[in-house]
Amino acid sequence: MDIVFIEDLRVDTVIGIYDWERRVRQRLSLDVEMAFDNTVPAATDDIAHTLNYKDVSKRLIAYISESNYGLVETLAEGCAKIIREEFGVAWVRLKLSKPGAVRGAKAVGVMIERGTRP
């Protein structure tokens, strides 16, 4: 299995359950791993055959920046659904981090895995 990844994609959005969190935009960070067979793109050297990480990144940025969820869990599920349904990815692992949310911790968040790992 090959993995196409996006590391530390940073997006500002409204996220959180507290009143003050609903009034400000906070920075989130995403790490994404997606199963994809890279043999065809490698053989053809043609971007049309790839899982284009720029397209995935742009779609996630648009979705996250316009979202307004209370929980990172809900946002992570939405991101995984987009990746699987819109980009035809059978398996995805997504880490959604909320830097600075807890004093003393670099970041907190969730890591989810959806689909069948090939």
N, C-alpha and C positions, 0 to 999 in steps of 0.2 A: 504494500500500500504506500502510495506517495502522499505527502502532506503539503498543501499550500497554506502558508501562514501569514498572518498580519499581527505584528507585535506593537504594543503600546500605542494604539490608535486613540488619540485624545479628542474628546468631544465635550463641549459645554452644553448643559441642559438643566431643566428644572427636575429635581428628583429629591424625594424625601417625604417624611410624614409630619415633620414639625412645621409650625407656622413660619418660622424664619426661613426654612428650606424652600417653601413655596414662593418666597419673594425674591430669591436670588438664583442665579445660574451657577451650577457647580461643575467642575471638571471631572469627567469619568475617563477611565482608561480601559481599553479592550485588548485582549490577546485572543486570537482566533486561529484554530487549526481546522482544516477542511480536507477530507479525503478526496483525492482526485488522481486519476491515472494520467501521469505526465508523459507516457511513452509516445503518444501521437504528436503532441506539441513539440517534443524533443526531436522527433524524426522529421517533422515538417518545418520547424523553425517559424511557425505561423501563429501569431497571437490569437487568431480566430479560433484555434483549437484549444486554447488554455482556459483555465478558471482564472479569469482576469481579476487579480487582487485589487487593482485600482477601481474597477467597477463595483466590486463588493464593498470596498472602503467608502466610496462615494455614496452608495445606497445606505450603508449603516450610518454615516455621518448625517445624512438627510433625515433618516428616521429618528435617530437619537436626539438630534438638536431640536426637533419639533415635538418630541414626546413630553409627557407631563405626568409621569407615574410616581406613585408613592414609594414603591419597592423596587430595588435593583433586581429582585427575582422576576418580577413581571417584565421588566425591560429586557433582561437576558433571554427570556422565553420568546419575546417578540423578535429579537435579533436572530436567534437560532431558526425560527420559523421562516424568516426572510431568506436566510442563507440556503436553507434546504429547499424551499418551494420556488424561489425566484431564480436560483442559480443551479438547481438540480444536484445539490450535494447530498449524498446518502448519509454521511456521518460528519458531525461537527462537534468540536470541543471549544467552549467559549468561556473565557474568564473576564468578568466585569468587575472592575475595581473602583472603589470610591476613595481616592487618596485623601488623607487628612481627616477622615470622618471620626476616627477614634484617637483620642490623645495617646501618644506613645506608640502608635502603630503607623507604619508607612502607608498602609491602605487596608481596607476591608472590602468584602464583596462576596461574590458567588462564582463558582465554576460549575458549568453544566456540560453534559455530554448527551447529544441527541442523535438518534439513528443507529443503524447497525454498522459497526466497525468492520470494514472489509478485511 
